[in-house]
Amino acid sequence: MVTQPQSDGFVVFDHVQKSYDGETLVVKDLNLSIGKGEFLTMLGPSGSGKTTCLMMLAGFETATHGDILLDGRPINTVPPHKRGIGMVFQNYALFPHMTVGENLAFPLEVRGMGKSERETKVKRALDMVKMYDFINRRPAQLSGGQQQRIALARALVFDPSLVLMDEPLGALDKQLREHMQFEIKHLHESLGITVVYVTHDQSEALTMSDRVAVFNDGRIQQLAPPNELYERPDNAFVAQFIGENNKLEGVIEEISGDKAKVRLATGELIAATPVNVTQKGEKTLVSIRPERIEFKPEMMPEGAYMIDAEVLEFIYMGDLFRTRLRVAGHDDFVIKSRNTQGQTMLRPGEKIKIGWAPADARALQP
Amino acid sequence: MSNSDTAPEILRTVDGQPLKEALTRASRSARIRAFLLVLPLLVFVLLTFVVPIGQMLSRSVVDEKFSENMLQLGAWFAENDSLIPDEAAYAALVADLKVASAQRSAGNVGTRINYELPGTRSMFTSAARRADEMAPPFKEAMLAQDPKWARPDLWAAMRSASAAATLNFYQAALDRQIGADGTFEAAPENVQIYVKLFIRTFVLSVVITGLCLLLGFPIAHLLATLPLRYASLLMILVLLPFWTSLLVRTTSWMVLLQGQGVINDLLVWAGIVGDDGRLEMMYNQTGTIIAMTHILLPFMILPLYSVMKTIPPSYARAARSLGATSWTTFRRIYLPQTVSGIGAGGILCFILAVGYYITPALVGGADGTLISNQIAFHMQKSLNWSLAAALAAMLLASVLVLYWAYDRMVGIDNMKLG
């Protein structure tokens, strides 16, 4: 489900810059438009500026330059409590001295809502996350996953149209995390709210989002739906950050339209698709996904360019086999094959030929 | 797993010993070692703290100065209930005074009665000096010596002093005295000092604790939220008074606060007050409050800081994002989470303030002194240690009651001192 960004987005960052010390920019010229009902994820390593963007949107940080618009109205000078934005924090931030019910009633109380209406809304929100039975518990009496649900319910109970989530699943174990990902996604779809989600976990970003904004060094490196991000990364950082990735260094030997030939440092010539390289003789980094590499001659895709490889290590991962190869002088070249009936298990020392479709090899600026 | 159908048995180790015994044996050496490590401190505390304080407190209910020297009179009091002394009573008194004169203890005896009836000590010493010359009938002889010997309140005081154990000192500490009919009554208003002093001590302590809280809360919050670099600098400023002698701090307040002091000079120079209208900030309650608030401030800041340090800023942010104004956030979210720190700092400041001595003695003047100054007076000047002990015991009891009340209301487990 991909919502296309609207020109007049629900949330708009317009040339936003942020500096804490007046010397370095944490966020450098951010332009981003988020559509109503969209699930947008800000993904990036720590220190990339994604959390700062979220905090500016929530109103806990002020933009050094530029405008942030919510529903067409600039909110730079609106204090956080008047923005009406729901927020889920990494450590849940449930008030320890209040019960679950009091926690949920808090945002309604400060809005001056009557008791009966409060109770109805609290019940509805708790039912939504299937936690009504816990209404009289204190946060300390709940498990991490339960606290997470309550935090979610609290951010939704006052019917905000925008909900921000700051690494909300970071403290949960893997299984619970995956379960909660689906639950949040489901809530997003059924309530039609706009969600801005911050995470450094790329699989989480890919699973949940309509679009992902990959942050690095204070800039958005690429803004695209998950499949495009994964299959057609714009630059070396995105290619590397999203999923596993093999890199081969080389020089453009020939380039014409969407086809290029790259001479590797060790002399081999391979076919690739140019992304942001334009000239012959330019240095490039060819990136290929491990699961797009084939080693069985009969399965080789059309037009594949074959290259020699030596098996260094074979790892059995259950659903996958991960094989490390030496290719063109690199001994960190990885291929992944599915554990299907009769799949070949390569042995270290074996000499094989590998290949891939030219469309899967993307020549990027190093 | 054993069969669950069988009746519950005593759990045993593999070789058949009961599990409990095995556990006791296994942990015994560790417990003995732990006890031996604590032993030196235990002995130290017992010898230097529990025993002297216990002794001191026991003085508040026991005074033998009269009872151990006036044995015959004591025997007469034991046999007779009458308030009117007969010839036998005077005979016993004279016999006892003879002995006291020989043992040079008449002064002690007189001191004991003097506690309750001021001005009577000399009656005992001079009567003791003449006791040898006295001949029956002793009543006339004594009254000839000093007609005040017939005073019923004197005999009532002697009767009550003839027993070593007494509550007289507590009664004195509550501004009561022996009346003419031998019962206790309120002392005349011009000598009622202790109850007033207790009330003043508690009121001033509450004021000082409240001021410490008002001043300390923002500082503790700043300490807990500033970046580490600035926070440690601020922390040094908070702790600096701790590292300075109490006496130096108090005397520097005297320099600042006195009539010709820095603050008054500044005010006069700035034209805020006239030279003849210099503020009186010392030798009164104002001086005590200012100086003690300054001295006790760290005791409020440190527990508050340690509690505030553990409150993540995300709580306040969550509250703001949920629509609360900053004031509501403070009142509903932040303040309730600092209660344990407020309780700890408050009780610490209050208990210290209630027993404070040096500062009020130096800057308090007449109406800024506290009960501890009165205790010190009885220890050092009037040498009525029993009364000092009774006052101290009452102070201790009231602090313990406070502690108990705090435990009931907030819970002592919630108290965080650092």
Interface residues (C-beta under 8 A of the other chain):
Chain A: A58 G59 F60 P79 P80 H81 K82 R83 G84 I85 G86 M87 F89 Q90 N91 A93 L94 F95 P96 H97 F106 P107 V110 R111 R154 A155 F158 L164
Chain B: P312 S314 Y315 R317 A318 A319 R320 S321 L322 G323 A324 T325 S326 T328 R332 I333 P336 Q337
